[in-house]
Amino acid sequence: MQSMVMTETIWQRLLALRQGASSLASSSAAEDLYGPIAGARGAFVLAQVGQSLDGRIATPAGDARDVSGPDGLSHLHRCRALVDAVIVGVGTVRADDPKLSVRMVEGPAPVRVVVDCHAVLEGDESLFHDGGAPVIVLRSANAKGRPLPKAEVIRLQLKACGLDPKDMLDALAERHLHRVLVEGGARTIARFIDAGLVDRLHVAISPIIIGSGPSGITLPPIERLAGAHRPVTDVYSLGSDILFDCRLERRRASERQSEQVRMAHQA
Ligand SMILES: NC(=O)c1ccc[n+]([C@@H]2O[C@H](COP(=O)([O-])OP(=O)(O)OC[C@H]3O[C@@H](n4cnc5c(N)ncnc54)[C@H](OP(=O)(O)O)[C@@H]3O)[C@@H](O)[C@H]2O)c1
């Protein structure tokens, strides 16, 4: 396990890399961890989960605000500052009313994207009124719902499995948003992993035991461990939290199509 120590110099180098500078001159644990995000060119998807020792991301009532310790939270804000867009599901917006800002670090704020398939957002949620980064809402083509203030609504085709994460990424890429952080909640992250579209998965574990509540990642059941994901993983001490930086493998389009058929049969 490496200790991740962030300094002002390293952070400025990472921000320069994010802006297009050539690769990092020196290597430290911080650059090993954040360099692949800042240096990604073209499509790149990072999913991040902040969870307890017992694998929970919130209480059963949906309280998730202090699951991560202070260093886990700084890590999350660094990740946001290094991507073009951050995606959350409507369940997270309703439970947390998040700002999805980068207030704990210096750096650009990503475009905020909410998956609101059935158009249940009211328009009075904080992110529509806080003057922060632009907001995009992804809805199915025929969902009704209220008009939303100061947000771009993108209509996507509703498929048997809901909205296809690939369609979401394509719509964002058309707007030059290529580096994407999928921040939660559990169901939104699961759909991206299940679709084989996640490059890196960050699991930040904080020394807290919640005992019940939703778990970080819930995928369709498998029978044997041979079918489990076993990503190549680096482990970092962030200070208050331990981070597992997992390299997931993207699946090819043909594999994704057969996956969609399977998901459609399960739905
Ligand atoms: N600790 C952490 O790192 C962390 C981070 C984020 C959130 N959280 C917690 O996680 C909880 C919320 O998680 P959650 O799993 O219940 O909700 P969620 O993932 O935030 O949102 C799920 C909802 O988003 C919509 N959605 C997402 N992907 C979709 C797709 N591909 N197609 C169609 N619809 C899609 C669906 O809405 P419809 O039902 O309208 O179809 C679905 O019900 C909250 O308690 C929050 O506090 C924890």
The ligand as an ORCA input file, in Angstrom:
! r2SCAN-3c Opt
* xyz 0 1
  N     -21.301      6.926     -0.359
  C     -21.301      7.230     -1.648
  O     -20.266      7.188     -2.325
  C     -22.582      7.640     -2.292
  C     -22.529      8.318     -3.521
  C     -23.716      8.645     -4.127
  C     -24.926      8.317     -3.528
  N     -24.932      7.673     -2.318
  C     -26.217      7.285     -1.698
  O     -26.807      6.332     -2.554
  C     -28.225      6.400     -2.366
  C     -28.886      6.515     -3.741
  O     -28.478      5.409     -4.509
  P     -29.526      4.633     -5.400
  O     -28.844      3.457     -5.947
  O     -30.759      4.441     -4.587
  O     -29.931      5.719     -6.464
  P     -29.141      6.390     -7.687
  O     -28.192      5.431     -8.323
  O     -28.637      7.716     -7.267
  O     -30.358      6.640     -8.633
  C     -31.055      5.529     -9.137
  C     -32.121      6.019    -10.044
  O     -31.523      6.732    -11.130
  C     -32.152      6.404    -12.308
  N     -31.197      5.727    -13.184
  C     -29.859      5.573    -12.980
  N     -29.298      4.946    -14.025
  C     -30.295      4.693    -14.901
  C     -30.358      4.079    -16.173
  N     -29.260      3.574    -16.776
  N     -31.550      3.987    -16.798
  C     -32.655      4.474    -16.195
  N     -32.665      5.079    -15.000
  C     -31.505      5.192    -14.351
  C     -33.289      5.472    -11.961
  O     -34.431      6.302    -11.807
  P     -35.909      5.767    -12.053
  O     -36.237      5.024    -10.797
  O     -36.707      7.023    -12.247
  O     -35.861      4.862    -13.224
  C     -32.896      4.881    -10.661
  O     -33.966      4.545     -9.830
  C     -28.521      7.616     -1.539
  O     -28.775      7.216     -0.222
  C     -27.217      8.390     -1.595
  O     -27.040      9.142     -0.431
  C     -23.785      7.326     -1.704
*
